[in-house]
């Protein structure tokens, strides 16, 4: 990862933290004082390095772990602000990064609402988070994992 790619990645994470959304190529270009072409190339290089995931066939950010650039069933709420995560693990990671709050999702087996709260860095809630795919295979199909 080169210096410009690091700056692009940092700008993406800052945007998620501040706006709860993935920035567009145009927004990143303005923020970084770079051309949209340079930003697009950096996004594709970061995707090739598994530093983020682009929506298929586009420059749009799908995932910049732990944040999701699209609405998901993993909603994180902190002090009235909302972020989407890619999975329960990422939802808890957002809480670890940004502060105490709540993760809501649904059981894939029953549809039951699952709610986990984090208070003073401690996770509270009932249930089991289970990953069907071992972590070493997440990138085999990161959109499914």
C-alpha positions, -999 to +999 in steps of 0.1 A: +000+000+000+015+033-011+012+067+007-017+079-015-036+046-010-031+051+028-045+086+026-075+073+006-082+046+031-079+071+060-103+095+043-128+066+038-127+056+075-130+093+085-160+096+062-177+066+077-170+078+112-183+113+105-212+107+081-220+070+086-217+066+048-192+055+022-177+085+003-179+086-034-149+089-057-158+126-063-160+133-025-127+116-019-111+135-049-121+168-034-111+159+001-077+147-010-071+173-037-066+145-063-082+135-096-111+111-096-090+089-119-063+087-092-088+080-065-105+053-086-071+036-092-063+037-055-097+022-046-091-007-070-056-012-056-070-012-021-096-038-031-069-060-046-051-059-013-083-068+006-083-034+024-118-028+012-145-042-011-160-024-041-195-031-053-191-054-084-183-035-116-180-001-099-160+023-079-186+024-051-174+012-017-193-019-005-173-027+026-144-010+044-143-033+074-159-029+099-182-005+080-207-014+053-214+010+025-248-005+019-277-011+043-275-044+061-293-063+088-266-053+113-274-018+126-251-001+151-264+028+171-243+051+192-258+082+208-286+084+182-263+079+152-264+048+130-239+028+110-243-005+091-220-034+096-213-064+074-218-089+102-221-092+140-183-093+144-180-060+124-209-044+144-191-051+176-159-038+160-176-005+152-187-002+189-151-010+199-138+018+177-164+045+182-178+039+217-206+023+237-239+016+220-261-011+205-260-037+178-293-050+164-298-078+140-320-108+135-315-145+140-311-161+105-327-192+119-358-178+136-360-141+125-360-132+162-346-097+170-311-099+186-298-070+205-263-066+220-253-035+240-218-024+248-214-005+281-180+006+294-165-018+268-184-048+280-208-067+257-243-075+271-270-096+254-281-132+249-273-154+220-245-170+201-227-155+172-217-183+148-196-180+117-203-207+091-170-201+074-136-202+091-119-168+093-091-181+070-117-185+043-136-152+046-120-137+015-130-167-006-163-149-010-163-119+013-198-109+002-213-141+015-192-144+046 
